[in-house]
Amino acid sequence: MRTINRAGRTGERVAGQDWDTIAGDLDAYGNALTGQALLSPAECRAITALYDDGERFRNTVDMARHRFGSGQYRYFTHDLPELVRELRAALYPRLLPVARDWAGKLGRDAPWPDTLDEWVTMCHEAGQAKSAQILLRYGAGDWNALHRDVFGDMVFPLQVVIGLDVPGTDFTGGEFIMTEQRPRAQSRGSSATLPRGHGLVFTTRDRPVRSARGWSNALMRHGVSTVRSGHRHTLGLVFHDAA
């Protein structure tokens, strides 16, 4: 019974967001903060505590070793924590209308079915069968280089990162940053601070922008600015699996 109740609360938190405003911000900027928390402080602490449980993860990446920046992140196995699984399932149908709208504007196929389970099955059948859900840990001096989380041909165009610590208390610095490569113009940058428990929805690789000929795609990358003090943990929710 507790599982059912918790899943219901997770769904209510996701449903309670102002999705019209989120969709508008995504259209305008390629990213959008949730107006209310998706996770409680206790849930944030519980997810952060999983980081040291090696059996939860299929792989650990040292960013400095691969020249991705500095810091570390770990990919969950497919045996996801229940709360992480609930969040993905609740968020996917809320993001789906934006994904389909963007595909239409850019003249692309929109292969995403109505449910996350169906989409994940399609990813696996295409050879993308590794979990792409990430728990990230940054310490003082750590940062994440600008990049895109495209792990194969099967791509969902939106993803979500959730802050697990309190900015200004648990850490300083460490803003989420995005750059947008505008057609025939200099790139534009933006930044956001993630309140604990809040999510930031952002584009995986690009977004549609109006042009003289209708719509064109603006390429976007994301990263994290240097953490100046403390520790910063985030949960990354990706809606396609990796090859």
Number of C-alpha atoms within 10 A of each C-alpha: 6 7 10 9 10 14 19 14 15 21 17 13 16 21 14 14 17 12 16 9 14 22 19 14 16 20 18 13 19 27 26 22 23 22 15 15 19 25 23 13 14 11 14 21 16 12 18 19 10 14 18 10 8 12 12 17 22 15 14 15 14 14 17 14 11 9 10 17 20 21 21 21 21 22 19 23 17 16 12 14 13 11 16 16 15 17 19 17 18 20 20 21 15 15 20 20 13 18 20 18 14 21 17 14 16 16 11 10 9 14 14 17 13 12 13 19 12 11 20 20 14 19 22 16 10 13 14 20 17 18 22 23 23 20 24 21 19 23 19 18 17 23 26 23 17 16 15 15 19 17 14 14 13 22 19 24 23 25 23 24 22 25 24 29 22 18 19 12 10 13 19 18 20 29 19 19 19 22 20 20 16 15 13 6 7 9 13 12 14 14 16 15 18 22 19 21 24 22 27 21 23 25 25 24 22 20 27 21 19 11 10 6 6 10 16 18 18 18 19 23 20 24 20 20 19 21 22 15 18 18 20 25 26 23 23 21 22 23 26 30 25 21 17
